[in-house]
Amino acid sequence: MFYQIQNLKTKKQLASATKSKIVKTIKEAGWKIEDCKIVALDDALKNGFNIKTGNRNKRGRQFLGRSK
């Protein structure tokens, strides 16, 4: 299970793979814990979902049909 950390002031996102590393990840980025929203992402979203950026498109797939 992944945890998505979103800074509500700067609208940037980080990801953490475990619950124990959430605080460490926030402090490494220099953010305050009060400014962050933490959402647990279940494994169903893992396929086709880039955790760090929030994009659903896999890199390089958008040009797959045109590259022939």
C-alpha positions in Angstrom: 0.0 0.0 0.0 1.3 3.4 -0.9 0.6 6.7 0.8 0.3 9.9 -1.2 1.4 13.1 0.7 0.1 16.4 -0.7 1.2 19.7 0.5 -1.9 21.9 0.6 0.1 25.2 0.4 2.3 24.4 -2.5 0.1 21.8 -4.2 3.0 19.4 -4.6 2.9 15.7 -4.0 5.2 13.0 -2.6 4.9 9.3 -2.0 5.8 7.0 0.7 5.8 3.2 0.5 5.3 2.5 4.2 3.5 4.2 7.1 6.7 4.5 9.1 8.4 6.6 6.5 5.7 9.3 6.1 7.1 11.7 8.6 10.7 11.1 7.4 9.6 11.9 3.8 7.9 15.1 4.8 10.8 16.3 6.9 13.3 15.5 4.0 11.3 17.7 1.7 11.3 20.5 4.3 7.6 20.6 4.7 5.5 21.0 7.9 3.3 18.1 8.8 0.3 20.4 9.5 0.3 21.6 5.9 0.1 18.0 4.5 -2.8 15.8 3.6 -2.0 12.1 3.6 -4.1 9.6 1.6 -3.7 5.9 1.6 -3.8 4.4 -1.9 -4.8 0.8 -2.2 -3.2 -1.6 -4.7 -6.1 -1.3 -7.2 -4.8 2.2 -8.2 -1.2 0.9 -8.7 -1.7 -0.2 -12.3 -1.6 2.7 -14.6 -1.2 5.3 -11.9 2.1 7.1 -11.3 2.1 7.6 -7.5 4.6 10.4 -7.4 3.1 12.7 -10.0 -0.5 11.5 -10.0 -0.6 10.9 -13.7 -2.6 8.0 -15.1 -0.7 7.8 -18.4 2.2 5.5 -18.6 5.3 7.2 -20.1 5.5 6.7 -23.9 2.0 5.1 -24.3 0.4 8.3 -25.7 2.4 7.9 -28.9 2.1 4.2 -29.3 -0.4 4.2 -32.1 1.4 6.9 -34.2 4.9 5.5 -34.0 4.5 2.9 -36.8 
